[in-house]
């Protein structure tokens, strides 16, 4: 078994051969990939704060 089909399947979703995409906010410039990662982390943090903890059995 060769690694070429696996490598092609993993590399297919993202093409890294082109120039990066950036967004600007005043003097700040961020890559789109970084903005997406920060958004995912913020959503995970909000979910962790808002979702209830699982309740265990009463120890009594």
C-alpha distance matrix in Angstrom:
0.0 3.8 6.7 8.9 9.2 9.8 12.2 13.8 14.5 16.0 18.0 19.3 22.2 23.9 24.6 25.7 26.7 30.1 33.2 33.7 36.0 39.0 41.9 45.3 48.0 51.0 50.1 46.8 43.5 40.3 36.8 35.9 32.8 35.3 37.7 35.1 34.0 37.7 38.5 35.7 37.0 40.6 39.8 38.1 41.2 43.6 41.7 41.9 45.6 46.5 44.5 46.4 45.3 44.4 47.6 47.4 49.8 53.3 54.0 57.6
3.8 0.0 3.8 5.6 7.1 8.1 9.4 11.2 12.7 14.0 15.3 16.9 20.1 21.3 21.7 22.5 23.3 26.8 29.9 30.6 33.0 36.1 39.1 42.5 45.3 48.2 47.2 44.0 40.7 37.6 34.1 33.3 30.4 32.9 35.4 33.1 32.1 35.8 36.7 34.2 35.6 39.1 38.6 37.1 40.2 42.6 41.0 41.3 44.9 45.9 44.2 46.3 45.3 44.8 48.1 48.2 50.7 54.2 55.0 58.6
6.7 3.8 0.0 3.8 5.8 5.3 6.0 8.6 10.0 10.6 12.0 14.0 17.0 18.0 18.5 19.2 20.3 23.8 26.7 27.2 29.6 32.6 35.6 38.9 41.6 44.6 43.6 40.3 37.0 33.9 30.4 29.7 26.7 29.1 31.7 29.4 28.4 32.1 33.1 30.7 32.0 35.6 35.1 33.7 36.7 39.2 37.8 38.0 41.6 42.7 41.2 43.4 42.5 42.2 45.6 45.8 48.5 51.9 52.8 56.4
8.9 5.6 3.8 0.0 3.8 5.5 5.1 6.1 8.6 9.9 10.4 11.8 15.3 16.2 16.2 17.3 17.9 21.4 24.6 25.4 27.8 31.0 34.1 37.5 40.4 43.3 42.4 39.3 35.9 32.9 29.3 28.5 25.8 28.6 31.0 28.8 28.2 32.0 32.8 30.7 32.3 35.8 35.3 34.3 37.4 39.6 38.3 39.0 42.5 43.4 42.0 44.5 43.9 43.8 47.3 47.8 50.6 54.0 55.0 58.7
9.2 7.1 5.8 3.8 0.0 3.8 5.5 5.1 6.1 8.7 9.9 10.4 13.6 15.4 16.1 17.9 18.8 22.0 25.2 25.8 27.8 31.0 33.8 37.4 40.2 43.3 42.7 39.5 36.1 33.0 29.4 28.1 25.4 28.4 30.5 27.9 27.5 31.3 31.7 29.4 31.4 34.7 33.8 32.8 36.2 38.1 36.6 37.5 41.0 41.7 40.1 42.6 42.1 41.8 45.3 45.9 48.6 52.1 53.4 57.0
9.8 8.1 5.3 5.5 3.8 0.0 3.8 5.4 5.1 6.2 8.6 9.9 12.5 14.2 15.5 17.0 18.6 21.7 24.7 24.7 26.6 29.6 32.3 35.8 38.4 41.6 41.0 37.6 34.3 31.1 27.5 26.3 23.3 26.0 28.2 25.5 24.8 28.5 29.1 26.6 28.3 31.7 30.9 29.7 32.9 35.1 33.5 34.2 37.7 38.5 37.0 39.3 38.8 38.5 42.0 42.5 45.3 48.8 49.9 53.6
12.2 9.4 6.0 5.1 5.5 3.8 0.0 3.8 5.5 5.2 6.0 8.4 11.2 12.0 12.7 13.7 15.2 18.5 21.4 21.6 23.8 26.8 29.8 33.1 35.9 38.9 38.1 34.9 31.5 28.4 24.8 23.9 21.0 23.7 26.2 23.9 23.2 26.9 27.8 25.7 27.3 30.7 30.3 29.3 32.4 34.7 33.5 34.2 37.6 38.6 37.4 40.0 39.5 39.6 43.1 43.8 46.8 50.1 51.3 55.0
13.8 11.2 8.6 6.1 5.1 5.4 3.8 0.0 3.8 5.5 5.1 5.8 9.3 10.6 11.0 12.9 14.0 17.0 20.3 20.8 22.7 26.0 28.9 32.4 35.4 38.4 37.9 34.7 31.2 28.2 24.5 23.3 20.8 23.9 26.0 23.6 23.6 27.4 27.8 25.9 28.0 31.2 30.5 30.0 33.2 35.1 34.0 35.0 38.4 39.1 38.0 40.7 40.6 40.7 44.3 45.3 48.2 51.6 53.0 56.6
14.5 12.7 10.0 8.6 6.1 5.1 5.5 3.8 0.0 3.8 5.6 5.3 7.8 10.2 11.9 14.1 16.0 18.6 21.5 21.5 22.9 26.0 28.6 32.2 34.9 38.1 37.8 34.6 31.2 27.9 24.3 22.6 20.0 23.1 24.9 22.1 22.0 25.8 25.9 23.7 25.9 29.0 28.0 27.4 30.7 32.5 31.1 32.2 35.7 36.2 34.8 37.5 37.4 37.4 41.0 42.0 44.9 48.4 49.9 53.5
16.0 14.0 10.6 9.9 8.7 6.2 5.2 5.5 3.8 0.0 3.8 5.6 7.0 8.5 10.6 12.1 14.6 17.2 19.8 19.3 20.8 23.7 26.2 29.7 32.3 35.5 35.1 31.7 28.4 25.1 21.6 20.1 17.2 20.0 22.0 19.4 18.9 22.7 23.2 20.9 22.8 26.1 25.4 24.6 27.9 29.9 28.7 29.6 33.0 33.8 32.7 35.4 35.2 35.4 39.1 40.1 43.1 46.4 47.8 51.5
18.0 15.3 12.0 10.4 9.9 8.6 6.0 5.1 5.6 3.8 0.0 3.8 5.8 6.0 7.1 8.7 10.9 13.6 16.3 16.3 18.1 21.2 24.0 27.5 30.4 33.5 32.9 29.7 26.2 23.2 19.5 18.3 15.7 18.8 20.9 18.7 18.6 22.4 23.0 21.3 23.4 26.5 26.2 25.8 28.9 30.9 30.1 31.2 34.4 35.3 34.5 37.4 37.4 38.0 41.6 42.8 46.0 49.3 50.7 54.3
19.3 16.9 14.0 11.8 10.4 9.9 8.4 5.8 5.3 5.6 3.8 0.0 3.8 5.6 6.9 9.9 11.7 13.7 16.7 16.8 18.1 21.4 24.0 27.6 30.5 33.7 33.5 30.5 26.9 23.9 20.2 18.4 16.4 19.9 21.4 18.9 19.5 23.2 23.3 21.7 24.3 27.1 26.3 26.3 29.6 31.2 30.2 31.8 34.9 35.4 34.6 37.6 38.0 38.4 42.1 43.5 46.6 49.9 51.6 55.2
22.2 20.1 17.0 15.3 13.6 12.5 11.2 9.3 7.8 7.0 5.8 3.8 0.0 3.8 6.8 9.8 12.4 13.6 16.0 15.3 15.9 19.0 21.2 24.9 27.6 30.9 31.0 27.8 24.4 21.3 17.7 15.5 13.5 16.9 18.1 15.4 16.2 19.9 19.7 18.2 20.9 23.6 22.7 22.9 26.2 27.6 26.8 28.5 31.5 31.9 31.2 34.4 34.9 35.6 39.3 40.9 44.2 47.4 49.2 52.8
23.9 21.3 18.0 16.2 15.4 14.2 12.0 10.6 10.2 8.5 6.0 5.6 3.8 0.0 3.8 6.2 9.1 10.2 12.4 11.7 12.7 15.9 18.5 22.1 25.0 28.1 27.9 24.8 21.3 18.3 14.6 12.9 10.9 14.5 16.1 14.0 14.8 18.4 18.7 17.7 20.2 22.9 22.6 23.0 26.0 27.6 27.2 28.8 31.6 32.4 32.1 35.4 35.9 36.9 40.7 42.3 45.7 48.7 50.5 54.0
24.6 21.7 18.5 16.2 16.1 15.5 12.7 11.0 11.9 10.6 7.1 6.9 6.8 3.8 0.0 3.8 5.6 7.0 9.8 10.2 11.9 15.4 18.5 22.0 25.2 28.1 27.6 24.8 21.1 18.6 14.8 13.7 12.4 16.0 17.7 16.3 17.3 20.7 21.2 20.7 23.1 25.6 25.6 26.3 29.0 30.6 30.6 32.2 34.8 35.7 35.6 38.9 39.5 40.5 44.3 46.0 49.4 52.4 54.1 57.7
25.7 22.5 19.2 17.3 17.9 17.0 13.7 12.9 14.1 12.1 8.7 9.9 9.8 6.2 3.8 0.0 3.8 5.6 7.8 8.1 10.8 14.0 17.4 20.6 23.9 26.5 25.6 22.8 19.1 16.7 13.1 12.9 11.4 14.5 16.8 16.0 16.6 19.8 21.0 20.7 22.6 25.2 25.8 26.3 28.7 30.6 30.9 32.2 34.8 36.0 36.1 39.4 39.8 41.1 44.9 46.5 50.0 52.8 54.3 57.9
26.7 23.3 20.3 17.9 18.8 18.6 15.2 14.0 16.0 14.6 10.9 11.7 12.4 9.1 5.6 3.8 0.0 3.8 6.9 9.0 12.0 15.3 18.9 21.9 25.4 27.7 26.7 24.3 20.5 18.7 15.2 15.4 14.6 17.5 19.7 19.3 20.1 23.1 24.3 24.3 26.2 28.7 29.3 30.0 32.4 34.2 34.6 35.9 38.4 39.6 39.8 43.1 43.6 44.9 48.6 50.2 53.7 56.6 58.1 61.7
30.1 26.8 23.8 21.4 22.0 21.7 18.5 17.0 18.6 17.2 13.6 13.7 13.6 10.2 7.0 5.6 3.8 0.0 3.8 6.5 9.1 12.5 16.0 18.9 22.5 24.8 23.9 21.8 18.0 16.6 13.3 13.5 13.6 16.5 18.2 18.2 19.6 22.3 23.2 23.8 25.8 27.9 28.6 29.7 32.0 33.5 34.1 35.8 38.0 39.0 39.5 43.0 43.8 45.3 49.0 50.9 54.4 57.2 58.9 62.4
33.2 29.9 26.7 24.6 25.2 24.7 21.4 20.3 21.5 19.8 16.3 16.7 16.0 12.4 9.8 7.8 6.9 3.8 0.0 3.8 6.6 9.5 13.2 15.7 19.4 21.3 20.3 18.4 14.6 13.6 10.7 11.7 12.4 14.8 16.4 17.1 18.6 20.7 21.9 23.0 24.8 26.6 27.7 29.0 30.9 32.4 33.5 35.0 37.0 38.2 39.0 42.5 43.3 45.2 48.9 50.9 54.5 57.1 58.7 62.2
33.7 30.6 27.2 25.4 25.8 24.7 21.6 20.8 21.5 19.3 16.3 16.8 15.3 11.7 10.2 8.1 9.0 6.5 3.8 0.0 3.8 6.4 10.2 12.9 16.4 18.7 17.9 15.5 11.7 10.1 7.0 8.1 8.9 11.1 12.6 13.6 15.1 17.0 18.3 19.5 21.2 22.8 24.1 25.5 27.2 28.7 29.9 31.5 33.3 34.6 35.5 39.0 39.9 41.9 45.6 47.6 51.3 53.8 55.4 58.9
36.0 33.0 29.6 27.8 27.8 26.6 23.8 22.7 22.9 20.8 18.1 18.1 15.9 12.7 11.9 10.8 12.0 9.1 6.6 3.8 0.0 3.8 7.0 10.2 13.7 16.3 16.2 13.8 10.1 8.6 5.8 5.8 8.2 10.3 10.7 11.8 14.1 15.6 16.3 18.0 20.0 21.1 22.3 24.2 25.8 26.9 28.2 30.1 31.7 32.7 33.8 37.5 38.7 40.7 44.4 46.7 50.4 52.8 54.6 58.0
39.0 36.1 32.6 31.0 31.0 29.6 26.8 26.0 26.0 23.7 21.2 21.4 19.0 15.9 15.4 14.0 15.3 12.5 9.5 6.4 3.8 0.0 3.8 6.6 10.1 12.7 12.5 10.1 6.4 5.4 4.3 5.5 8.6 9.3 9.2 11.5 13.7 14.3 15.2 17.5 19.1 19.7 21.3 23.4 24.6 25.5 27.3 29.2 30.3 31.5 33.0 36.6 37.9 40.3 43.9 46.3 50.0 52.2 54.0 57.3
41.9 39.1 35.6 34.1 33.8 32.3 29.8 28.9 28.6 26.2 24.0 24.0 21.2 18.5 18.5 17.4 18.9 16.0 13.2 10.2 7.0 3.8 0.0 3.8 6.9 9.9 10.7 8.4 5.7 5.4 6.2 6.5 10.1 10.1 8.6 11.3 13.9 13.6 14.0 17.0 18.5 18.4 20.0 22.5 23.4 23.9 26.0 28.0 28.8 29.7 31.6 35.2 36.8 39.4 42.9 45.5 49.2 51.2 53.2 56.4
45.3 42.5 38.9 37.5 37.4 35.8 33.1 32.4 32.2 29.7 27.5 27.6 24.9 22.1 22.0 20.6 21.9 18.9 15.7 12.9 10.2 6.6 3.8 0.0 3.8 6.2 7.2 5.7 4.3 6.4 8.8 9.9 13.2 12.4 10.9 14.1 16.3 15.3 15.9 19.2 20.2 19.7 21.7 24.3 24.6 25.1 27.6 29.4 29.8 30.9 33.1 36.6 38.3 41.1 44.4 47.1 50.8 52.6 54.5 57.6
48.0 45.3 41.6 40.4 40.2 38.4 35.9 35.4 34.9 32.3 30.4 30.5 27.6 25.0 25.2 23.9 25.4 22.5 19.4 16.4 13.7 10.1 6.9 3.8 0.0 3.8 6.1 5.1 6.2 8.2 11.3 12.2 15.3 13.8 11.7 15.1 17.1 15.2 15.7 19.3 20.0 18.8 21.0 23.8 23.6 23.7 26.6 28.4 28.3 29.4 32.0 35.4 37.2 40.2 43.3 46.1 49.8 51.4 53.3 56.3
51.0 48.2 44.6 43.3 43.3 41.6 38.9 38.4 38.1 35.5 33.5 33.7 30.9 28.1 28.1 26.5 27.7 24.8 21.3 18.7 16.3 12.7 9.9 6.2 3.8 0.0 3.8 5.5 7.8 10.8 14.2 15.6 18.6 16.9 15.2 18.8 20.4 18.4 19.2 22.8 23.1 21.8 24.3 27.0 26.5 26.7 29.7 31.4 31.0 32.2 35.0 38.3 40.0 43.2 46.2 49.0 52.7 54.2 56.0 58.9
50.1 47.2 43.6 42.4 42.7 41.0 38.1 37.9 37.8 35.1 32.9 33.5 31.0 27.9 27.6 25.6 26.7 23.9 20.3 17.9 16.2 12.5 10.7 7.2 6.1 3.8 0.0 3.8 6.7 10.1 13.5 15.8 18.4 16.5 15.6 19.4 20.5 18.7 20.2 23.6 23.5 22.7 25.5 27.8 27.2 27.9 31.0 32.2 32.0 33.7 36.3 39.5 41.0 44.1 47.2 49.8 53.5 54.9 56.5 59.5
46.8 44.0 40.3 39.3 39.5 37.6 34.9 34.7 34.6 31.7 29.7 30.5 27.8 24.8 24.8 22.8 24.3 21.8 18.4 15.5 13.8 10.1 8.4 5.7 5.1 5.5 3.8 0.0 3.8 6.6 10.3 12.6 14.9 12.7 12.0 15.8 16.8 15.0 16.7 20.0 19.9 19.3 22.1 24.4 23.9 24.8 27.7 28.9 29.0 30.7 33.2 36.4 37.7 40.8 43.9 46.5 50.2 51.8 53.3 56.4
43.5 40.7 37.0 35.9 36.1 34.3 31.5 31.2 31.2 28.4 26.2 26.9 24.4 21.3 21.1 19.1 20.5 18.0 14.6 11.7 10.1 6.4 5.7 4.3 6.2 7.8 6.7 3.8 0.0 3.8 6.9 9.5 12.0 10.4 10.2 13.7 15.0 14.1 15.7 18.7 19.1 19.1 21.6 23.7 23.9 24.9 27.5 28.8 29.4 31.0 33.1 36.5 37.7 40.5 43.9 46.3 50.1 51.9 53.5 56.7
40.3 37.6 33.9 32.9 33.0 31.1 28.4 28.2 27.9 25.1 23.2 23.9 21.3 18.3 18.6 16.7 18.7 16.6 13.6 10.1 8.6 5.4 5.4 6.4 8.2 10.8 10.1 6.6 3.8 0.0 3.8 6.3 8.3 6.7 6.7 10.2 11.3 10.8 12.6 15.3 15.8 16.2 18.6 20.5 21.0 22.2 24.5 25.9 26.7 28.3 30.2 33.6 34.7 37.4 40.8 43.1 46.9 48.9 50.5 53.8
36.8 34.1 30.4 29.3 29.4 27.5 24.8 24.5 24.3 21.6 19.5 20.2 17.7 14.6 14.8 13.1 15.2 13.3 10.7 7.0 5.8 4.3 6.2 8.8 11.3 14.2 13.5 10.3 6.9 3.8 0.0 3.8 5.4 5.4 6.5 8.8 10.1 10.9 12.6 14.5 15.7 16.8 18.6 20.3 21.4 22.8 24.6 26.0 27.4 28.9 30.3 33.7 34.7 37.1 40.7 42.9 46.6 48.8 50.5 53.8
35.9 33.3 29.7 28.5 28.1 26.3 23.9 23.3 22.6 20.1 18.3 18.4 15.5 12.9 13.7 12.9 15.4 13.5 11.7 8.1 5.8 5.5 6.5 9.9 12.2 15.6 15.8 12.6 9.5 6.3 3.8 0.0 3.8 5.4 5.0 6.2 8.6 9.9 10.5 12.4 14.3 15.3 16.5 18.4 20.0 21.1 22.5 24.3 25.8 26.9 28.1 31.7 32.9 35.1 38.8 41.1 44.8 47.1 49.0 52.4
32.8 30.4 26.7 25.8 25.4 23.3 21.0 20.8 20.0 17.2 15.7 16.4 13.5 10.9 12.4 11.4 14.6 13.6 12.4 8.9 8.2 8.6 10.1 13.2 15.3 18.6 18.4 14.9 12.0 8.3 5.4 3.8 0.0 3.8 5.5 5.2 6.3 8.7 9.9 10.7 12.4 14.3 15.5 16.7 18.5 20.1 21.2 22.7 24.6 25.9 26.7 30.2 31.1 33.1 36.7 38.9 42.5 45.0 46.7 50.1
35.3 32.9 29.1 28.6 28.4 26.0 23.7 23.9 23.1 20.0 18.8 19.9 16.9 14.5 16.0 14.5 17.5 16.5 14.8 11.1 10.3 9.3 10.1 12.4 13.8 16.9 16.5 12.7 10.4 6.7 5.4 5.4 3.8 0.0 3.8 5.4 5.1 6.1 8.5 9.9 10.6 12.2 14.2 15.3 16.5 18.3 19.9 21.0 22.6 24.3 25.5 28.9 29.7 32.0 35.5 37.7 41.4 43.6 45.2 48.6
37.7 35.4 31.7 31.0 30.5 28.2 26.2 26.0 24.9 22.0 20.9 21.4 18.1 16.1 17.7 16.8 19.7 18.2 16.4 12.6 10.7 9.2 8.6 10.9 11.7 15.2 15.6 12.0 10.2 6.7 6.5 5.0 5.5 3.8 0.0 3.8 5.5 5.2 6.1 8.7 10.0 10.5 12.3 14.3 15.3 16.5 18.3 19.9 21.2 22.5 24.0 27.5 28.7 31.2 34.7 37.1 40.9 43.0 44.8 48.1
35.1 33.1 29.4 28.8 27.9 25.5 23.9 23.6 22.1 19.4 18.7 18.9 15.4 14.0 16.3 16.0 19.3 18.2 17.1 13.6 11.8 11.5 11.3 14.1 15.1 18.8 19.4 15.8 13.7 10.2 8.8 6.2 5.2 5.4 3.8 0.0 3.8 5.5 5.1 6.2 8.7 9.9 10.6 12.3 14.3 15.4 16.4 18.3 20.1 21.1 22.1 25.6 26.8 29.0 32.6 35.0 38.7 41.0 43.0 46.3
34.0 32.1 28.4 28.2 27.5 24.8 23.2 23.6 22.0 18.9 18.6 19.5 16.2 14.8 17.3 16.6 20.1 19.6 18.6 15.1 14.1 13.7 13.9 16.3 17.1 20.4 20.5 16.8 15.0 11.3 10.1 8.6 6.3 5.1 5.5 3.8 0.0 3.8 5.4 5.1 6.2 8.6 9.9 10.6 12.4 14.3 15.3 16.5 18.5 20.1 20.9 24.2 25.0 27.1 30.7 32.9 36.6 38.9 40.6 44.0
37.7 35.8 32.1 32.0 31.3 28.5 26.9 27.4 25.8 22.7 22.4 23.2 19.9 18.4 20.7 19.8 23.1 22.3 20.7 17.0 15.6 14.3 13.6 15.3 15.2 18.4 18.7 15.0 14.1 10.8 10.9 9.9 8.7 6.1 5.2 5.5 3.8 0.0 3.8 5.5 5.1 6.1 8.6 9.8 10.5 12.3 14.1 15.2 16.6 18.3 19.8 23.1 24.0 26.6 30.1 32.4 36.2 38.2 39.9 43.2
38.5 36.7 33.1 32.8 31.7 29.1 27.8 27.8 25.9 23.2 23.0 23.3 19.7 18.7 21.2 21.0 24.3 23.2 21.9 18.3 16.3 15.2 14.0 15.9 15.7 19.2 20.2 16.7 15.7 12.6 12.6 10.5 9.9 8.5 6.1 5.1 5.4 3.8 0.0 3.8 5.5 5.1 6.1 8.6 9.8 10.5 12.2 14.1 15.4 16.4 17.9 21.4 22.9 25.4 28.9 31.5 35.2 37.3 39.3 42.5
35.7 34.2 30.7 30.7 29.4 26.6 25.7 25.9 23.7 20.9 21.3 21.7 18.2 17.7 20.7 20.7 24.3 23.8 23.0 19.5 18.0 17.5 17.0 19.2 19.3 22.8 23.6 20.0 18.7 15.3 14.5 12.4 10.7 9.9 8.7 6.2 5.1 5.5 3.8 0.0 3.8 5.5 5.1 6.2 8.6 9.9 10.5 12.2 14.3 15.3 16.0 19.5 20.6 22.8 26.4 28.8 32.5 34.8 36.8 40.1
37.0 35.6 32.0 32.3 31.4 28.3 27.3 28.0 25.9 22.8 23.4 24.3 20.9 20.2 23.1 22.6 26.2 25.8 24.8 21.2 20.0 19.1 18.5 20.2 20.0 23.1 23.5 19.9 19.1 15.8 15.7 14.3 12.4 10.6 10.0 8.7 6.2 5.1 5.5 3.8 0.0 3.8 5.4 5.1 6.2 8.7 9.8 10.5 12.4 14.3 15.3 18.4 19.1 21.6 25.1 27.3 31.1 33.2 34.9 38.2
40.6 39.1 35.6 35.8 34.7 31.7 30.7 31.2 29.0 26.1 26.5 27.1 23.6 22.9 25.6 25.2 28.7 27.9 26.6 22.8 21.1 19.7 18.4 19.7 18.8 21.8 22.7 19.3 19.1 16.2 16.8 15.3 14.3 12.2 10.5 9.9 8.6 6.1 5.1 5.5 3.8 0.0 3.8 5.4 5.0 6.2 8.6 9.8 10.6 12.3 14.1 17.4 18.7 21.5 24.8 27.5 31.2 33.0 34.9 38.0
39.8 38.6 35.1 35.3 33.8 30.9 30.3 30.5 28.0 25.4 26.2 26.3 22.7 22.6 25.6 25.8 29.3 28.6 27.7 24.1 22.3 21.3 20.0 21.7 21.0 24.3 25.5 22.1 21.6 18.6 18.6 16.5 15.5 14.2 12.3 10.6 9.9 8.6 6.1 5.1 5.4 3.8 0.0 3.8 5.4 5.1 6.1 8.5 9.9 10.5 11.7 15.4 17.0 19.6 23.0 25.8 29.4 31.5 33.7 36.8
38.1 37.1 33.7 34.3 32.8 29.7 29.3 30.0 27.4 24.6 25.8 26.3 22.9 23.0 26.3 26.3 30.0 29.7 29.0 25.5 24.2 23.4 22.5 24.3 23.8 27.0 27.8 24.4 23.7 20.5 20.3 18.4 16.7 15.3 14.3 12.3 10.6 9.8 8.6 6.2 5.1 5.4 3.8 0.0 3.8 5.5 5.1 6.1 8.6 10.0 10.4 13.6 14.5 16.9 20.4 22.9 26.6 28.8 30.8 34.1
41.2 40.2 36.7 37.4 36.2 32.9 32.4 33.2 30.7 27.9 28.9 29.6 26.2 26.0 29.0 28.7 32.4 32.0 30.9 27.2 25.8 24.6 23.4 24.6 23.6 26.5 27.2 23.9 23.9 21.0 21.4 20.0 18.5 16.5 15.3 14.3 12.4 10.5 9.8 8.6 6.2 5.0 5.4 3.8 0.0 3.8 5.4 5.1 6.3 8.7 10.1 13.0 13.9 16.9 20.1 22.6 26.3 28.1 29.9 33.0
43.6 42.6 39.2 39.6 38.1 35.1 34.7 35.1 32.5 29.9 30.9 31.2 27.6 27.6 30.6 30.6 34.2 33.5 32.4 28.7 26.9 25.5 23.9 25.1 23.7 26.7 27.9 24.8 24.9 22.2 22.8 21.1 20.1 18.3 16.5 15.4 14.3 12.3 10.5 9.9 8.7 6.2 5.1 5.5 3.8 0.0 3.8 5.4 5.1 6.1 8.4 11.7 13.6 16.7 19.7 22.7 26.3 27.9 30.1 33.0
41.7 41.0 37.8 38.3 36.6 33.5 33.5 34.0 31.1 28.7 30.1 30.2 26.8 27.2 30.6 30.9 34.6 34.1 33.5 29.9 28.2 27.3 26.0 27.6 26.6 29.7 31.0 27.7 27.5 24.5 24.6 22.5 21.2 19.9 18.3 16.4 15.3 14.1 12.2 10.5 9.8 8.6 6.1 5.1 5.4 3.8 0.0 3.8 5.4 5.2 5.7 9.3 11.2 13.8 17.0 20.0 23.6 25.6 28.0 31.0
41.9 41.3 38.0 39.0 37.5 34.2 34.2 35.0 32.2 29.6 31.2 31.8 28.5 28.8 32.2 32.2 35.9 35.8 35.0 31.5 30.1 29.2 28.0 29.4 28.4 31.4 32.2 28.9 28.8 25.9 26.0 24.3 22.7 21.0 19.9 18.3 16.5 15.2 14.1 12.2 10.5 9.8 8.5 6.1 5.1 5.4 3.8 0.0 3.8 5.7 5.7 8.1 8.9 11.9 15.1 17.7 21.4 23.2 25.3 28.4
45.6 44.9 41.6 42.5 41.0 37.7 37.6 38.4 35.7 33.0 34.4 34.9 31.5 31.6 34.8 34.8 38.4 38.0 37.0 33.3 31.7 30.3 28.8 29.8 28.3 31.0 32.0 29.0 29.4 26.7 27.4 25.8 24.6 22.6 21.2 20.1 18.5 16.6 15.4 14.3 12.4 10.6 9.9 8.6 6.3 5.1 5.4 3.8 0.0 3.8 6.0 7.9 9.4 12.9 15.5 18.4 22.0 23.3 25.4 28.2
46.5 45.9 42.7 43.4 41.7 38.5 38.6 39.1 36.2 33.8 35.3 35.4 31.9 32.4 35.7 36.0 39.6 39.0 38.2 34.6 32.7 31.5 29.7 30.9 29.4 32.2 33.7 30.7 31.0 28.3 28.9 26.9 25.9 24.3 22.5 21.1 20.1 18.3 16.4 15.3 14.3 12.3 10.5 10.0 8.7 6.1 5.2 5.7 3.8 0.0 3.8 6.4 9.2 12.4 14.8 18.2 21.6 22.9 25.5 28.1
44.5 44.2 41.2 42.0 40.1 37.0 37.4 38.0 34.8 32.7 34.5 34.6 31.2 32.1 35.6 36.1 39.8 39.5 39.0 35.5 33.8 33.0 31.6 33.1 32.0 35.0 36.3 33.2 33.1 30.2 30.3 28.1 26.7 25.5 24.0 22.1 20.9 19.8 17.9 16.0 15.3 14.1 11.7 10.4 10.1 8.4 5.7 5.7 6.0 3.8 0.0 3.8 6.6 9.1 12.0 15.3 18.7 20.5 23.2 26.0
46.4 46.3 43.4 44.5 42.6 39.3 40.0 40.7 37.5 35.4 37.4 37.6 34.4 35.4 38.9 39.4 43.1 43.0 42.5 39.0 37.5 36.6 35.2 36.6 35.4 38.3 39.5 36.4 36.5 33.6 33.7 31.7 30.2 28.9 27.5 25.6 24.2 23.1 21.4 19.5 18.4 17.4 15.4 13.6 13.0 11.7 9.3 8.1 7.9 6.4 3.8 0.0 3.8 6.4 8.5 12.0 15.3 16.8 19.6 22.3
45.3 45.3 42.5 43.9 42.1 38.8 39.5 40.6 37.4 35.2 37.4 38.0 34.9 35.9 39.5 39.8 43.6 43.8 43.3 39.9 38.7 37.9 36.8 38.3 37.2 40.0 41.0 37.7 37.7 34.7 34.7 32.9 31.1 29.7 28.7 26.8 25.0 24.0 22.9 20.6 19.1 18.7 17.0 14.5 13.9 13.6 11.2 8.9 9.4 9.2 6.6 3.8 0.0 3.8 6.2 9.2 12.7 14.5 16.8 19.9
44.4 44.8 42.2 43.8 41.8 38.5 39.6 40.7 37.4 35.4 38.0 38.4 35.6 36.9 40.5 41.1 44.9 45.3 45.2 41.9 40.7 40.3 39.4 41.1 40.2 43.2 44.1 40.8 40.5 37.4 37.1 35.1 33.1 32.0 31.2 29.0 27.1 26.6 25.4 22.8 21.6 21.5 19.6 16.9 16.9 16.7 13.8 11.9 12.9 12.4 9.1 6.4 3.8 0.0 3.8 6.4 9.9 12.3 14.9 18.0
47.6 48.1 45.6 47.3 45.3 42.0 43.1 44.3 41.0 39.1 41.6 42.1 39.3 40.7 44.3 44.9 48.6 49.0 48.9 45.6 44.4 43.9 42.9 44.4 43.3 46.2 47.2 43.9 43.9 40.8 40.7 38.8 36.7 35.5 34.7 32.6 30.7 30.1 28.9 26.4 25.1 24.8 23.0 20.4 20.1 19.7 17.0 15.1 15.5 14.8 12.0 8.5 6.2 3.8 0.0 3.8 6.8 8.8 11.6 14.5
47.4 48.2 45.8 47.8 45.9 42.5 43.8 45.3 42.0 40.1 42.8 43.5 40.9 42.3 46.0 46.5 50.2 50.9 50.9 47.6 46.7 46.3 45.5 47.1 46.1 49.0 49.8 46.5 46.3 43.1 42.9 41.1 38.9 37.7 37.1 35.0 32.9 32.4 31.5 28.8 27.3 27.5 25.8 22.9 22.6 22.7 20.0 17.7 18.4 18.2 15.3 12.0 9.2 6.4 3.8 0.0 3.8 6.4 8.7 12.0
49.8 50.7 48.5 50.6 48.6 45.3 46.8 48.2 44.9 43.1 46.0 46.6 44.2 45.7 49.4 50.0 53.7 54.4 54.5 51.3 50.4 50.0 49.2 50.8 49.8 52.7 53.5 50.2 50.1 46.9 46.6 44.8 42.5 41.4 40.9 38.7 36.6 36.2 35.2 32.5 31.1 31.2 29.4 26.6 26.3 26.3 23.6 21.4 22.0 21.6 18.7 15.3 12.7 9.9 6.8 3.8 0.0 3.8 6.3 9.1
53.3 54.2 51.9 54.0 52.1 48.8 50.1 51.6 48.4 46.4 49.3 49.9 47.4 48.7 52.4 52.8 56.6 57.2 57.1 53.8 52.8 52.2 51.2 52.6 51.4 54.2 54.9 51.8 51.9 48.9 48.8 47.1 45.0 43.6 43.0 41.0 38.9 38.2 37.3 34.8 33.2 33.0 31.5 28.8 28.1 27.9 25.6 23.2 23.3 22.9 20.5 16.8 14.5 12.3 8.8 6.4 3.8 0.0 3.8 5.9
54.0 55.0 52.8 55.0 53.4 49.9 51.3 53.0 49.9 47.8 50.7 51.6 49.2 50.5 54.1 54.3 58.1 58.9 58.7 55.4 54.6 54.0 53.2 54.5 53.3 56.0 56.5 53.3 53.5 50.5 50.5 49.0 46.7 45.2 44.8 43.0 40.6 39.9 39.3 36.8 34.9 34.9 33.7 30.8 29.9 30.1 28.0 25.3 25.4 25.5 23.2 19.6 16.8 14.9 11.6 8.7 6.3 3.8 0.0 3.7
57.6 58.6 56.4 58.7 57.0 53.6 55.0 56.6 53.5 51.5 54.3 55.2 52.8 54.0 57.7 57.9 61.7 62.4 62.2 58.9 58.0 57.3 56.4 57.6 56.3 58.9 59.5 56.4 56.7 53.8 53.8 52.4 50.1 48.6 48.1 46.3 44.0 43.2 42.5 40.1 38.2 38.0 36.8 34.1 33.0 33.0 31.0 28.4 28.2 28.1 26.0 22.3 19.9 18.0 14.5 12.0 9.1 5.9 3.7 0.0
